[in-house]
Amino acid sequence: MHKSLCSLSLPLLVALLMLYPVTATAGLIANGDFETGNLNGWTVSGAMQYYGVIHSAAHTGSWGIYFGDVVGLTYISQTIPTTPGGSYQFSFFVSNHVDPGAAPADRGEFWWDGNLIDSATDVGSFAWQQNSYVLTATTSATEVKFGFDNPPGYWFLDDVAATATPEPATTLFCGLGLLVVITLRRRIRMG
C-alpha cells in the first residue's frame, strides 16, 4: 500500500511543479491583440483624431490598431498588476507606413511606469518588427503607455504582451524539487 500511495502522489507533485512556472508567467495585458475589435481594456488620451482598431492593422489575428494623428500624439494606456522589484517580459509588434513621396514626420513612444523606455522619430516606413524588453516594476500597479502620430501615414500596433518572469530562485527551487521527485521515484522502483 505504501508503494501505491507514493506512486499516486509523485505524478501529482511533478504536475504541480510543472504548472508553477506557467502560473507565474500569466499574461497581464488586457486585449493586447485587439481581437475584441475595439479598445476595451485601454484608456485613450492625447490628440485622439485619427486612430482606431481595424482589420488592415493586424499583425496576427483579425484586428490591430492604427494611429495617424497630425497634430500631436494619441496615447493608449492601461495599468497592470505588478510586484515591486519583479521583472517583466514586455513585447509588442509595430510597423510604420509613410505615404509615398512624403517626408517622414512620425513619432512613436513606449512608456513603462511613467518612464520613456523607447521612442522613434522620423523613421519612415518599415514592416512589422517585434520590440521586446525586460523591465522592473517599482509599484504594485504599473502603467503601460504607447503614443503615436504620423502626419504623412499610419503606425500599426498589435500583439502587446507582458508576463512576469520567474525569479532565478523560483526556477532553481522547481528544478531541485523535480530532481528530488525523480530520485524518490527511482528508489521506490528499486525497493
MARBA-720907 format. One record per residue: residue in one letter; y, z, x of N, C-alpha, C in turn. Coordinates in steps of 0.1 Angstrom, whole numbers, plus 2048, in hexadecimal, padded with zeros to 3 digits. Each point is the difference from the previous one (the first is absolute). Example, Ala and Ser with C-alpha at 12.3 -4.5 7.8 and 13.67 -1.06 7.14 Angstrom:
a7C784E88480C8007F780C800809 s80B7F97FC80B80080980B8087F8 
***
This chain:
m7F480080880C8007F880D800809 h7FF80780A80C8018098037F2806 k7F67F98038027F28068077F77F5 s7FB8007F48067F77F680E8047FC l80380D80080E8057FE8097FA80A c7FC80180D8087FB80B8027F17FF s7F57F97FC8017F17FF80A7FC7F5 l8018087F58097FD7F680F803804 s80280B80780D8048038067F880C l7F87FB8098057F980B8067F27FC p7FA7F87F78077F47FC80D8037F9 l80080B7F880C8037F980B80480A l7FD80780A80A80480B8057F4807 v7F77F78038037F380780A7F87F7 a7FD7FF7F38087F97F780E8067FF l80180D80080D8077FF8087FE80D l7F980080B8077FE80D8057F1801 m7F97F77FA8047F280180B7FD7F6 l8018087F580A7FE7F680E806804 y7FF80A80980C80780480B7F7805 p7FE7F780A80A7F88058067F67F5 v7F77FC7F78057F77F580A8087F8 t7FD80C7FC8098087F880E803808 a7FF80280D80C8038088097F4802 t7FB7F47FD8087F48038037F87F3 a8008077F48037F97F480E7FA800 g8017F47F980D7F980080B8097F9 l80C7FF80580B8087FB80B7F87F8 i8007F380280B7F87FA7FB7FC7F2 a8098027F67FD7FC7F38057F27FE n7F77F77FB8047F27FD8057F980C g7F980280C8057FA80C7FC7F1801 d7F77FC7F77FC7F28008077F97F4 f8088077F88087FB7F57F77F97F6 e7F48037FF7F77F97F78028057F1 t8098097FE8048047F28097F57FB g8057F78088097F57FC80E8057FE n80280D80580E8067FF80280980B l80B80880080380A80A7FC80E7FC n7F68027F87FC80E7FD7FD80780C g80580D8017FE80880C80B7FF80A w8097F67FF80B7FE80980D8027FA t80A80580880D8017FB8097F5807 v8087F97F88087F580580E805801 s8077FC80B80E8048028077F5808 g80D8018028077F78098067F47F7 a8017F48068067F57FA7F97FC7F3 m7F37FF7FF7F87FE7F48047F47F8 q8027F48078047F47F97F47F67FF y7FA7FD80C7F57F68007F4806807 y7F78057F77F48068057F68017F4 g7F48018027F68027F67F27FE804 v7F68037F77F27FE8037FC7F37FA i7FB7F78087FC7F37FC7F37FC807 h7F97F67FA7F47FA8068027FA80D s80A7F88028027F980D80380980C a80380D7FD80280980B7F4808805 a7F47FC7FA7F48088037FA7FC80E h7FD80A8087F87FE80C7F18007FC t7FC80A7F97F38007FA8018037F1 g7F67FE7F88018037F28097F67F9 s8068047F58087F87F880F802801 w80480B80580E8047FF80580580E g80D7FE80280780580B80F8017FC i80880680980F8017FC8087F7809 y80A7FA7FB80A7F880780D807800 f8087FD80B80E8058018087F5805 g80C7FD7F98097F580480E8037FE d80480D80080E8047FD8097FA80A v80D7FD7FB80A7F980980B809803 v80180C7FA80C8098027FC80E805 g7F48018067FC80D8057F18027FE l7FB80A8057F28038007FB8067F2 t7F57FB7FB7F98077F57F5808806 y7FF80C7FC7F680A8057F58037F6 i7F48028047F68067F87FA80C808 s7FE80B7F97FB80C8067F78087F7 q7F88088077F880A7F97FE80C809 t7FD80B7FA7FD80C8087F18037FF i7FA80280B7F28028017FD80F805 p7F58057FB7FC80E8057FB7FF80F t8058098087FD80080E7FE80E805 t7FA80280B7FF80D80680980180D p80980A80080980080C7F780180D g8047F78097F97FF80D7F47F67FF g7FC7FC7F47F57F77FF8037F1804 s7F67F98048027F28047FC7F77F5 y8077F57FE7FD7F67F58007F2806 q7F67F87FB8007F28048077F97F4 f80A7F88048087F97F68017F2803 s7FD7F77F68017F28038057F87F4 f8047F48028057F77F68007F2805 f8007F67F78017F280480D7FB7FB v8077F880880D7FB7FD8017F1805 s8077F87F98037F280480F7FD7FC n8057F780780E7FC7FD8027F17FF h8087FC7F68017F27FD80F7FD7FF v8057F980A80E7FC8008017F27FB d80A7FD7F88017F27FB8027F680B p7F97F58008027F680B80E7FC802 g8047FF80C80E7FC80380A80C800 a7FC80B7FB80980C8007FF80880C a80B8068047FF80980C7FB80E7FB p7F68068087FB80D7FB80B80A7FF a8008077F580980B7FE7F980B7F9 d7F48038047F78097F97FF80E807 r7FD80A7F97FE80E8057F48067F9 g7F88078087F58087FA7FF80D807 e7FD80B7F880080D8067F38087FA f7FB8088097F58097FC80480F804 w8008097F680480E8027F48097FD w7FF80B8087F680A7FE80780E801 d8008087F680680D80080F800804 g8077F67FB80F7FF8038037FA80E n7F67FC8078027FA80E7FD7F17FF l8097F88067FD7F28017F57FE80B i7F57FA7FC7F57FE8098007F2806 d8037F77F78007F280580B7F87F8 s8057F680780A7F77F98007F2806 a8047F77F98017F280580C7FA7FA t8077F880880D7F97FC7FF7F1805 d8047F77F78017F28037F37FB807 v7F58037FB7F37FC8067FB7F27FC g8067FB7F57FB7F37FB7F38017F9 s7FA7F47FD7F37FF7F97F5804808 f7F68077FB7F38028067F68037F5 a7F37FD8047F58027F77FC80F7FF w7F78037F77FC80E7FE7FC80680E q80580C8027FC80880B7FF80F7FC q7F68078067FE80E7FD80880880A n80680A7FB80780A8087F880D7FE s7FD80780B7F880C7FF80680B809 y80080C7FB80680B8087F880D7FE v80080980A7FA80D7FE80D809800 l8028077F580C8087FE7FC80F7FE t8098098037FE80E7FE80A8057F5 a7FA8087F78088067F580680D805 t80C8027FB80780D8038018097F4 t7FD7FB7F48018077F47F37FE7F7 s8008077F57F47FE7F78027F47F6 a80C7FB8008037F47F88097F6808 t7FA7F58038077F68098047F47F9 e80D7FC8018047F47FA7FD7F4809 v7FB7F57F97FD7F380680A7F77FA k8077F880880A7F77FA8017F3808 f8017F57F88027F280580E7FB7FB g8077F980880C7F97FC8017F2805 f8047F67F88007F280480C7F97F9 d8067F78088097F67FA7FD7F3807 n8047F57FA7FD7F38068097F57F8 p80C7FF8048097F67F87FA7F2800 p7FA7FB80B7FB7F27FF7F17FF7FD g7FA80A7FA7F27FF7FD7FA80D7FA y7F48038037F980C7FB7F680680A w80080D7FF7F58088077F58027F6 f7F48018047F48047F87FA80C806 l7FC80A7F87F980C8047F48027F8 d7F58058067F48027F87F7809809 d7F68067F97F580880680580B808 v8098087FA80680C8077F580B7FF a7FD80780B7F580A80080480B80A a7FC80C7FC80180C8087F48097FE t7FA80480B7F580A80080280A80A a7FB80C7FD80080B80A7F67FD80A t80380280D7F67FE80A7F980D804 p7F38008017F980D80380580580D e80180D80180480780D7F47FF809 p8027FF80D7F57FF80A7F680C7FE a80580C7FD7F880C7FE7F67FE7F4 t8057FA7F57F87FD7F47F57F6804 t8047F58077F67F68037F5806809 l80580980A7F68068097F780A7F8 f8068077F77F88097F87F57F97F8 c8047F57F97F77F87F97F57FA808 g8037FB80C7F67FB80A7F780B804 l80580C8047F780B8047F78047F4 g8058007F47F88047F57F57F67FE l8037F38017F57F67FF7F680280A l80480380D7F680280B7F780C7FD v80680B7FB7F880B7FC7F57FD7F5 v8057F87F67F77FC7F57F47F7806 i8037F78097F67F88057F6808808 t8058098087F88098087F78097F8 l8058067F57F88087F77F67F77F9 r8037F47FC7F77F77FA7F47FD809 r8037FE80C7F57FD80A7F780C802 r80680C8017F880C8017F78027F4 i8057FE7F47F88027F47F47F6800 r8037F48047F57F58007F580480A m80480580C7F780480A7F880D7FD g8078097F87FA80D7FD7F77FF7F5 
***
